[in-house]
Amino acid sequence: MAEEPLLVAVADGVATLTLNRPERLNAFTAALHEALAAALERAARDETIRAVVITGVGRGFCAGQDLSERKPVPGVERRDAGQGLERYYNPLIRRLRGLEKPVIAAVNGVAAGAGASVALACDIVIAANSASFIQAFSRIGLVLDAGSTWFLPRLAGSARAMALALTGEAIPALRAAEWGLIWKSVPDETLMTEVGALATRLAQGPTHAYGLIKRALGRSSINSLDAQLNLERDLQREAGRTDDAREGITAFLEKRPPKFIGR
Ligand code: T3D
């Protein structure tokens, strides 16, 4: 039987989604996209899942689109390279950003092309020191996609974004952290322990409030300050009505750790 392209494990409120095509540095095929979409939809629906981790098997995190699925055929009309974005990548990035639960990318190795975009679309990115990020698109005559033209300048600034995009140079995890592209870079051997501890902590947190925080920060880059102040007011109203806000404040006043239920 063929190996599953995605391994899914759920424990202690954390869904760990592991891209499993190590011989191709976990490059995306249609089958991998479909498995990942199903796993993220389940994570959105299932109340017992309160945090998601995305990582890869082997020495790569993800090398973007599997180019063997895009082999040009001589004499055949050139394919529509926007089709894969419309069908798979754009819904994936929207799913990651729209999931109202924390998503952590545990970048275990090279993240290239849309693999780098997917990492940057996650809420918190922790990379192994040996990992790297490559805007590989221009190396093969394509344009940055899967959100990279949106994430890169916002995270790294426009000068760095432009140089990374045009040169396709690899940026090591440590520098990516220094530049604010990712949250942090850690020794390879501690990556999964650190990510596991963080994911477990987040899975015990105020999930509903986390979702609202994601929504607010997601809107901040397009909203005026005025609009953002109004949004914060509205979201705070919603957060303030949750069981978790009641518990958080009570626990603080009683000088004990809060016990959040995610609602
Ligand atoms: O059409 C649409 O849907 C548009 C959407 C596009 C989205 C995109 O992501 S476009 C960008 C696609 N990705 C790339 O261009 C990256 C291609 N890979 C590389 O440049 C290199 O593999 C890396 C720089 C990432 C790593 O280099 P290295 O030297 O560490 O590893 P390697 O030897 O190149 O790769 C190991 C194997 O994985 C190798 O296979 P082999 O020779 O052992 O049989 C290699 O061919 C394979 N591999 C790596 N990336 C891909 C891949 N096979 C298919 N597709 C890949 N993307």
Boltz pocket constraint, residues with backbone or C-beta under 6 A from the ligand:
constraints:
  - pocket:
      binder: B
      contacts: [[A, 22], [A, 23], [A, 24], [A, 25], [A, 27], [A, 63], [A, 64], [A, 65], [A, 66], [A, 67], [A, 68], [A, 70], [A, 80], [A, 81], [A, 82], [A, 83], [A, 84], [A, 85], [A, 110], [A, 112], [A, 113], [A, 114], [A, 115], [A, 134], [A, 136], [A, 137], [A, 139], [A, 140], [A, 142], [A, 145]]
      max_distance: 6.0
